[in-house]
Amino acid sequence: MMKNWKKIAILGIVLVIFAAAFIYLSNIQNKSGDDGDSETDPVNEVKLVSFSRDKMVKIILEHGDSKIVLTREEKEVEKEQTKDDGTKETVKEKVKVWVTPDFDVDSSEVDDIALSGETVTTKRRIDENPQDVSVYGLDDPYIVTFVSEDGKEEKVEIGDKTPTQDSYYVRRSGDTAVYTISSYRGDILRSGKMDILNKNLHKFDNITSADFTSLNFEKDGELVFESYKDSSEDQWYFSKPLKRKVDATQFPKFLEWLAAFKVSEYVEENPSDLAAYGLDDPKYVFHYNLKGREFTLKLGSKSESKHYAMMEGHPYVFNVSASDLNFVDFPMIDLMDRFIYIPTIYDVEKLVIEIDNRVDTLLINANKEDPEKEEFYFNGRKIDDKTESQFRGYYQGAIGLTGDRMDLAATPEGNAEIRLTYTMREAKPDKVVVVELIPTEDGYGYYLMKNGEYSGLIMGKRKLDDPDLGIRSYYNKLIEALSNTNE
């Protein structure tokens, strides 16, 4: 019983303490609400620009000897849109953009300045009439002048950051009072030329891989490849270091990156020392034709997650992200189509395979439109439904011969150990195509030849016996299937 009374007494004391604390804090709050020092006080919150950004027709950025005059003009641009039937069409529309006659402007960056002018509000009044404005960095301020369509001008002066780094000191021109604004808005209002330069150096919008027609790539001062697009078949080819189709997976990464390329950040104009950026002897160089215009993009040394870069014909050093550039170090063998010859079964009427001291003859009548009319023969024996997949597998093994090494200096000699002779339905351009495998001198594998010409590729012997894709494995599966149908 005594224990319960003690608990009740303790609870009562706690309640009294809470009540006293509440009364004390309420009195403190009432007093502080009357001293005019709150951040929400109108004295602290001042709108620096009185008109909205849609009324702005001119913005002037000044700092030191630099003065940039930006005007808002109407411009006609082309835009691609999708019609109701799913097709696309190019239409023209009028938009308002920011321009200056001195350099190419990124209008969206100036839009941010206009937005900051419209929305920025001071956080706190620091000094009503300072004797020394240099302590706020306002002796040499960044000055932004906003001009409305009715001719009204309003200037904002931005000084240094506060010691806490979360605000800037500012004042309105003609007003002695110093205030603070958020560092986010302050950074935008302190923009200079390097901040508002157009980051799209191609000057084309909505670029895709299909817009490129040639690409040459250098690494460490050495040519890696030259390539071009054959528009008649919409196919890319290498012309150097050898003539081959490009790989459909890895090579397009070059074009995709270039299509998406934009400057991350400008660093310096008219640099006096290119070596400081590794651009006197660039690490990577892209020469390419985009929509009929030639471009040369150079990438220099890497700084953290970015490469220093320059575009030929432009005086600026800038940064580009290095995160998506892993493809530049792919070996050449990974960038090319490594199949020695890969015709579709519908284009072939006969295939003779000479391998392991035997000759196999495959007669092919494949019909994509009417599979019921298809007929296949293996060494004179008609293939039925039970063995057709194995027959197609053997054909797959034949066209699946691929190189895994590249040797451009080799001069293959000797007799072919394996030969595949394709007779085509139509000459495109050849009616007969002969693929030969000539043993390499070191015993590694075979030089891959097509119609008597060395492809520059070498295939390892082990590929012939690959359990999943090797031509010998496919042959064994076909023979086993044919044997089972005889039982």
C-alpha positions as CSV (number, residue, x, y, z in Angstrom):
1,M,0.0,0.0,0.0
2,M,2.9,2.4,0.9
3,K,4.6,1.6,-2.4
4,N,1.5,2.7,-4.4
5,W,1.3,6.0,-2.5
6,K,4.9,6.7,-3.2
7,K,4.3,6.1,-7.0
8,I,1.3,8.5,-6.9
9,A,3.4,11.1,-5.1
10,I,6.2,10.9,-7.7
11,L,3.8,11.2,-10.6
12,G,2.3,14.3,-9.0
13,I,5.7,15.9,-8.6
14,V,6.5,15.2,-12.3
15,L,3.2,16.8,-13.5
16,V,3.9,19.9,-11.4
17,I,7.4,20.2,-13.0
18,F,6.0,19.8,-16.6
19,A,3.3,22.5,-15.9
20,A,5.9,24.9,-14.6
21,A,8.1,24.3,-17.5
22,F,5.2,24.9,-20.0
23,I,4.3,28.2,-18.3
24,Y,8.0,29.4,-18.4
25,L,8.5,28.5,-22.1
26,S,5.2,30.1,-23.0
27,N,6.3,33.4,-21.4
28,I,9.7,33.2,-23.2
29,Q,8.0,32.6,-26.5
30,N,5.7,35.6,-26.0
31,K,8.6,37.8,-25.2
32,S,10.7,36.7,-28.2
33,G,7.7,37.2,-30.5
34,D,7.7,40.9,-29.7
35,D,11.4,41.7,-30.4
36,G,11.2,41.8,-34.2
37,D,14.1,39.5,-34.7
38,S,12.2,36.5,-36.1
39,E,13.3,35.0,-39.5
40,T,9.7,35.4,-40.7
41,D,9.7,39.1,-39.9
42,P,8.9,41.2,-43.0
43,V,12.1,43.2,-42.3
44,N,14.1,40.0,-43.0
45,E,12.1,38.7,-45.9
46,V,12.5,41.0,-48.9
47,K,11.7,40.1,-52.5
48,L,14.6,41.3,-54.6
49,V,12.9,41.5,-58.0
50,S,9.3,42.7,-58.3
51,F,8.3,41.3,-61.7
52,S,8.0,37.7,-63.0
53,R,10.4,36.0,-65.3
54,D,7.8,35.9,-68.2
55,K,8.0,39.7,-68.1
56,M,11.8,39.7,-68.4
57,V,13.3,40.7,-71.8
58,K,16.9,41.4,-70.9
59,I,19.4,40.2,-68.2
60,I,22.8,41.7,-67.7
61,L,25.5,39.9,-65.9
62,E,28.5,42.0,-64.6
63,H,31.5,41.2,-62.6
64,G,34.8,43.1,-62.7
65,D,35.5,43.9,-66.4
66,S,33.1,41.3,-67.7
67,K,29.7,42.3,-68.9
68,I,27.2,39.9,-70.6
69,V,24.0,41.3,-72.1
70,L,21.4,38.6,-72.7
71,T,18.1,39.3,-74.6
72,R,15.1,37.2,-75.0
73,E,14.1,36.5,-78.6
74,E,11.5,34.4,-80.4
75,K,13.0,31.7,-82.5
76,E,11.5,29.1,-84.9
77,V,12.7,25.5,-84.1
78,E,12.0,22.1,-85.6
79,K,10.4,19.5,-83.4
80,E,9.6,15.8,-84.0
81,Q,6.2,14.6,-82.9
82,T,4.2,11.4,-83.2
83,K,1.0,11.5,-85.1
84,D,-2.2,9.5,-84.3
85,D,-1.3,6.7,-86.7
86,G,2.1,6.2,-84.9
87,T,4.2,7.8,-87.6
88,K,6.5,10.7,-86.9
89,E,6.6,14.1,-88.5
90,T,8.8,17.2,-88.1
91,V,6.9,20.4,-87.2
92,K,8.1,24.0,-86.6
93,E,7.2,25.9,-83.6
94,K,8.1,29.3,-82.1
95,V,9.9,29.4,-78.7
96,K,11.5,32.2,-76.7
97,V,15.2,31.8,-76.1
98,W,18.0,33.8,-74.5
99,V,20.8,35.0,-76.8
100,T,23.9,37.1,-76.9
101,P,25.9,38.1,-80.0
102,D,29.1,37.3,-78.2
103,F,28.8,33.5,-77.8
104,D,26.4,30.5,-78.1
105,V,24.2,30.5,-75.0
106,D,22.5,27.6,-73.2
107,S,19.1,29.2,-72.9
108,S,18.0,26.8,-70.1
109,E,20.8,28.1,-67.9
110,V,19.7,31.7,-68.4
111,D,16.1,30.5,-67.7
112,D,17.4,29.4,-64.3
113,I,18.8,32.9,-63.6
114,A,15.5,34.4,-64.5
115,L,13.7,32.0,-62.3
116,S,16.1,32.8,-59.4
117,G,15.4,36.5,-59.9
118,E,11.7,35.9,-59.8
119,T,11.7,33.7,-56.7
120,V,14.6,34.7,-54.6
121,T,13.7,36.2,-51.2
122,T,16.2,37.3,-48.5
123,K,16.6,35.1,-45.4
124,R,17.8,37.7,-43.0
125,R,18.8,41.4,-42.8
126,I,22.4,41.6,-41.6
127,D,23.2,45.3,-41.6
128,E,21.0,48.3,-42.3
129,N,23.8,50.7,-43.2
130,P,27.2,49.0,-43.2
131,Q,30.3,51.2,-43.0
132,D,32.5,48.7,-44.8
133,V,30.8,46.5,-47.5
134,S,34.1,44.7,-48.3
135,V,33.5,42.4,-45.3
136,Y,30.5,41.1,-47.2
137,G,32.3,40.9,-50.6
138,L,30.1,43.7,-51.9
139,D,32.9,46.1,-52.8
140,D,33.4,43.9,-55.9
141,P,30.0,42.3,-56.3
142,Y,28.4,40.2,-59.0
143,I,25.7,42.4,-60.4
144,V,22.6,41.0,-62.1
145,T,20.3,43.4,-63.8
146,F,16.8,42.3,-64.7
147,V,14.9,44.4,-67.3
148,S,11.2,44.0,-67.8
149,E,9.3,44.4,-71.1
150,D,8.0,47.8,-69.9
151,G,11.6,49.0,-69.4
152,K,11.8,48.7,-65.6
153,E,15.3,47.8,-64.3
154,E,16.1,46.1,-61.0
155,K,19.6,45.2,-59.9
156,V,20.8,42.6,-57.4
157,E,24.4,42.6,-56.0
158,I,25.8,39.3,-54.8
159,G,28.8,39.3,-52.5
160,D,30.6,36.5,-50.7
161,K,29.3,33.4,-48.9
162,T,28.6,33.6,-45.2
163,P,31.0,31.8,-42.8
164,T,28.5,29.0,-42.6
165,Q,28.6,28.6,-46.4
166,D,24.9,28.2,-46.7
167,S,24.1,31.7,-47.8
168,Y,25.3,34.7,-49.8
169,Y,25.4,38.4,-48.8
170,V,23.3,40.5,-51.1
171,R,21.7,43.9,-51.5
172,R,19.6,45.7,-54.0
173,S,21.4,48.4,-56.0
174,G,20.6,51.8,-54.4
175,D,19.8,50.2,-51.1
176,T,22.4,50.2,-48.3
177,A,20.9,47.2,-46.4
178,V,22.7,43.9,-46.6
179,Y,20.7,40.7,-46.5
180,T,21.4,37.0,-47.0
181,I,19.9,34.6,-49.6
182,S,20.3,30.8,-50.0
183,S,23.6,29.6,-51.5
184,Y,21.6,27.7,-54.1
185,R,20.1,30.8,-55.6
186,G,23.3,32.8,-55.0
187,D,25.3,30.3,-57.1
188,I,22.9,30.7,-60.0
189,L,22.8,34.5,-59.8
190,R,26.6,34.6,-59.7
191,S,26.8,32.9,-63.1
192,G,29.4,33.9,-65.6
193,K,30.2,33.1,-69.2
194,M,31.5,29.6,-68.5
195,D,28.2,28.8,-66.7
196,I,25.9,29.7,-69.5
197,L,27.8,28.6,-72.5
198,N,25.9,26.1,-74.7
199,K,26.9,22.6,-73.6
200,N,25.6,21.1,-76.9
201,L,28.6,21.5,-79.1
202,H,26.9,19.6,-82.0
203,K,24.1,22.2,-82.2
204,F,21.7,19.5,-83.2
205,D,18.8,18.3,-81.0
206,N,17.5,14.7,-80.7
207,I,20.6,13.1,-82.1
208,T,20.5,9.3,-82.6
209,S,23.1,6.7,-83.7
210,A,21.5,6.8,-87.2
211,D,22.7,10.3,-87.7
212,F,26.3,9.3,-88.0
213,T,27.9,8.2,-91.3
214,S,31.6,7.8,-90.3
215,L,33.8,7.3,-87.2
216,N,37.5,7.1,-86.8
217,F,39.0,6.4,-83.4
218,E,42.5,6.9,-82.0
219,K,44.0,5.9,-78.7
220,D,47.3,7.0,-77.3
221,G,48.2,8.5,-80.6
222,E,47.6,5.3,-82.6
223,L,44.7,4.6,-85.0
224,V,42.4,2.0,-83.6
225,F,39.9,1.9,-86.5
226,E,38.3,3.7,-89.3
227,S,34.6,2.9,-90.0
228,Y,31.8,4.1,-92.2
229,K,28.1,3.4,-92.7
230,D,26.9,1.8,-95.9
231,S,23.6,3.6,-96.3
232,S,22.3,1.3,-99.0
233,E,22.1,-1.6,-96.4
234,D,22.2,0.5,-93.2
235,Q,25.3,-1.4,-92.1
236,W,28.5,-0.2,-90.5
237,Y,31.9,-1.5,-91.7
238,F,35.5,-1.2,-90.7
239,S,37.8,0.0,-93.4
240,K,40.9,-0.1,-91.1
241,P,42.7,-2.0,-89.7
242,L,40.8,-4.6,-91.8
243,K,37.6,-4.7,-93.8
244,R,34.8,-6.3,-91.8
245,K,31.4,-5.7,-90.5
246,V,31.2,-4.1,-87.0
247,D,29.9,-6.1,-84.1
248,A,26.2,-5.3,-83.5
249,T,26.6,-5.1,-79.7
250,Q,29.8,-3.4,-78.8
251,F,30.5,-1.0,-81.7
252,P,27.2,0.9,-81.3
253,K,28.3,2.0,-77.9
254,F,30.7,4.5,-79.6
255,L,27.8,6.0,-81.6
256,E,25.4,6.0,-78.6
257,W,27.9,7.9,-76.4
258,L,28.6,10.5,-79.1
259,A,24.9,10.9,-79.7
260,A,24.3,11.7,-76.1
261,F,27.6,13.7,-75.6
262,K,27.3,17.1,-74.0
263,V,29.7,19.2,-72.0
264,S,29.6,18.5,-68.2
265,E,31.3,21.7,-67.2
266,Y,33.5,24.3,-68.9
267,V,37.0,24.7,-67.3
268,E,39.0,27.3,-69.3
269,E,38.9,29.4,-72.4
270,N,41.9,29.7,-74.7
271,P,44.2,27.6,-72.5
272,S,47.9,28.5,-72.7
273,D,49.0,25.1,-71.5
274,L,47.2,22.1,-73.0
275,A,49.6,19.7,-71.3
276,A,48.0,20.7,-68.0
277,Y,44.9,18.9,-69.2
278,G,46.6,16.1,-71.2
279,L,45.3,17.6,-74.4
280,D,48.7,18.3,-76.0
281,D,48.8,14.5,-76.6
282,P,45.2,13.3,-76.2
283,K,44.4,9.9,-74.7
284,Y,41.4,9.4,-77.1
285,V,40.4,11.2,-80.3
286,F,37.0,10.7,-82.1
287,H,36.8,11.9,-85.7
288,Y,33.2,11.6,-87.0
289,N,30.6,12.8,-89.5
290,L,27.3,13.8,-88.0
291,K,24.5,15.0,-90.2
292,G,27.0,16.0,-92.9
293,R,29.3,17.9,-90.5
294,E,32.8,16.9,-89.5
295,F,33.7,16.9,-85.8
296,T,36.9,16.0,-83.8
297,L,36.5,15.4,-80.1
298,K,39.7,15.0,-78.0
299,L,39.8,13.5,-74.5
300,G,42.8,14.2,-72.3
301,S,43.8,13.3,-68.8
302,K,41.3,12.0,-66.3
303,S,40.5,13.9,-63.1
304,E,38.5,11.9,-60.6
305,S,35.4,10.8,-62.6
306,K,35.8,13.2,-65.5
307,H,38.0,13.6,-68.6
308,Y,39.3,17.0,-69.7
309,A,38.3,17.5,-73.3
310,M,38.2,19.9,-76.3
311,M,36.2,20.0,-79.5
312,E,38.3,21.1,-82.5
313,G,37.3,24.6,-83.6
314,H,36.2,25.6,-80.1
315,P,38.6,27.5,-77.7
316,Y,37.3,25.8,-74.5
317,V,38.6,23.1,-72.2
318,F,35.7,21.3,-70.6
319,N,34.9,18.1,-68.6
320,V,33.0,15.1,-69.8
321,S,31.9,12.2,-67.5
322,A,34.1,9.2,-67.7
323,S,31.6,6.8,-66.2
324,D,30.1,5.7,-69.5
325,L,33.4,5.5,-71.4
326,N,34.5,1.9,-70.7
327,F,34.0,1.0,-74.3
328,V,37.0,3.0,-75.5
329,D,39.3,0.3,-74.0
330,F,37.6,-2.7,-75.7
331,P,40.0,-4.7,-77.8
332,M,39.5,-4.4,-81.5
333,I,38.5,-8.1,-81.8
334,D,35.4,-7.3,-79.6
335,L,34.3,-4.4,-81.9
336,M,34.1,-6.4,-85.1
337,D,31.8,-9.1,-86.5
338,R,34.0,-12.2,-85.9
339,F,31.9,-14.7,-88.0
340,I,33.9,-15.7,-91.1
341,Y,30.6,-16.2,-93.1
342,I,27.1,-16.4,-91.7
343,P,24.5,-16.7,-94.5
344,T,20.9,-17.4,-93.5
345,I,19.7,-20.9,-94.3
346,Y,17.1,-19.5,-96.7
347,D,19.8,-18.2,-99.0
348,V,21.7,-21.5,-99.3
349,E,20.8,-24.4,-101.5
350,K,23.8,-26.6,-100.9
351,L,26.6,-26.9,-98.3
352,V,29.6,-29.2,-98.6
353,I,31.6,-29.7,-95.4
354,E,35.0,-31.3,-95.6
355,I,36.3,-32.1,-92.1
356,D,38.0,-35.0,-90.3
357,N,38.8,-36.8,-93.6
358,R,35.1,-37.0,-94.7
359,V,32.8,-35.1,-96.9
360,D,29.3,-34.2,-95.8
361,T,26.8,-32.8,-98.3
362,L,23.8,-30.8,-97.1
363,L,21.0,-30.1,-99.7
364,I,18.8,-27.3,-98.4
365,N,15.4,-26.2,-99.6
366,A,14.3,-23.9,-96.7
367,N,11.1,-21.9,-97.2
368,K,10.3,-19.1,-94.8
369,E,6.8,-18.4,-96.3
370,D,5.7,-22.0,-96.4
371,P,7.6,-24.4,-94.0
372,E,5.5,-27.3,-95.3
373,K,7.4,-27.2,-98.6
374,E,10.8,-27.5,-96.9
375,E,13.1,-30.4,-97.8
376,F,16.5,-31.2,-96.4
377,Y,19.0,-34.0,-97.3
378,F,22.1,-35.1,-95.5
379,N,24.5,-37.3,-97.7
380,G,21.6,-38.3,-99.8
381,R,19.2,-39.2,-96.9
382,K,16.1,-37.2,-96.6
383,I,15.7,-35.5,-93.2
384,D,12.3,-36.0,-91.4
385,D,10.7,-34.1,-88.6
386,K,12.5,-36.1,-86.0
387,T,15.9,-35.1,-87.2
388,E,15.3,-31.7,-88.7
389,S,16.5,-29.7,-85.6
390,Q,19.7,-31.7,-85.6
391,F,20.2,-31.0,-89.3
392,R,19.7,-27.3,-88.7
393,G,22.1,-27.6,-85.8
394,Y,24.9,-28.9,-88.0
395,Y,24.3,-26.0,-90.4
396,Q,24.4,-23.7,-87.4
397,G,27.8,-25.1,-86.4
398,A,29.1,-24.5,-89.9
399,I,28.1,-20.8,-90.0
400,G,29.1,-20.3,-86.4
401,L,32.9,-20.4,-87.1
402,T,34.3,-17.2,-85.4
403,G,37.7,-15.8,-84.8
404,D,39.0,-15.2,-81.3
405,R,42.3,-13.6,-82.2
406,M,43.5,-11.0,-84.7
407,D,46.8,-11.2,-86.6
408,L,47.0,-8.8,-89.5
409,A,50.7,-9.5,-90.2
410,A,50.2,-13.2,-90.9
411,T,50.5,-14.7,-94.4
412,P,48.7,-18.1,-94.2
413,E,50.4,-20.9,-96.1
414,G,49.6,-24.6,-96.6
415,N,46.6,-26.7,-97.2
416,A,43.2,-26.2,-95.6
417,E,42.4,-28.7,-93.0
418,I,38.7,-27.9,-93.1
419,R,36.7,-26.5,-96.0
420,L,33.1,-25.4,-96.3
421,T,31.6,-24.7,-99.8
422,Y,28.3,-22.8,-99.9
423,T,26.3,-22.7,-103.1
424,M,23.8,-19.9,-102.9
425,R,20.4,-19.6,-104.4
426,E,21.4,-16.2,-105.9
427,A,24.7,-14.6,-106.4
428,K,25.0,-11.8,-103.8
429,P,27.5,-11.2,-105.3
430,D,29.0,-14.7,-105.3
431,K,27.2,-17.8,-106.3
432,V,29.8,-20.0,-104.6
433,V,31.5,-19.0,-101.3
434,V,34.4,-21.1,-99.9
435,V,35.4,-20.9,-96.3
436,E,38.8,-22.6,-95.4
437,L,40.6,-23.2,-92.2
438,I,44.4,-23.3,-92.6
439,P,46.4,-24.5,-89.5
440,T,48.5,-21.8,-87.7
441,E,52.2,-22.5,-87.4
442,D,52.0,-22.5,-83.5
443,G,49.3,-25.1,-83.4
444,Y,46.8,-22.8,-81.7
445,G,44.2,-23.0,-84.3
446,Y,43.3,-21.9,-87.8
447,Y,43.6,-18.9,-90.1
448,L,40.1,-18.1,-91.3
449,M,39.9,-17.7,-95.1
450,K,37.0,-16.7,-97.4
451,N,37.2,-17.2,-101.1
452,G,41.0,-17.4,-100.9
453,E,41.4,-14.2,-98.9
454,Y,42.7,-14.1,-95.3
455,S,40.2,-12.4,-93.0
456,G,42.8,-11.3,-90.4
457,L,41.1,-13.6,-87.9
458,I,42.3,-16.8,-86.1
459,M,40.1,-19.4,-84.5
460,G,41.2,-21.7,-81.7
461,K,40.9,-25.4,-82.3
462,R,39.0,-25.9,-79.2
463,K,36.0,-24.1,-80.7
464,L,35.3,-27.0,-83.1
465,D,34.6,-29.3,-80.1
466,D,32.6,-26.8,-78.0
467,P,29.8,-28.9,-76.4
468,D,27.2,-26.3,-77.1
469,L,28.3,-24.5,-80.3
470,G,31.1,-26.6,-81.9
471,I,30.6,-28.0,-85.4
472,R,31.8,-31.5,-84.3
473,S,29.3,-31.5,-81.4
474,Y,26.5,-30.6,-83.8
475,Y,27.6,-33.4,-86.2
476,N,27.6,-36.0,-83.4
477,K,24.1,-35.0,-82.4
478,L,22.9,-35.3,-86.0
479,I,24.5,-38.8,-86.4
480,E,23.0,-39.9,-83.1
481,A,19.5,-38.7,-84.1
482,L,19.8,-40.4,-87.5
483,S,20.8,-43.7,-85.9
484,N,17.9,-43.6,-83.5
485,T,15.4,-43.2,-86.4
486,N,16.8,-46.4,-88.0
487,E,16.0,-48.5,-84.9
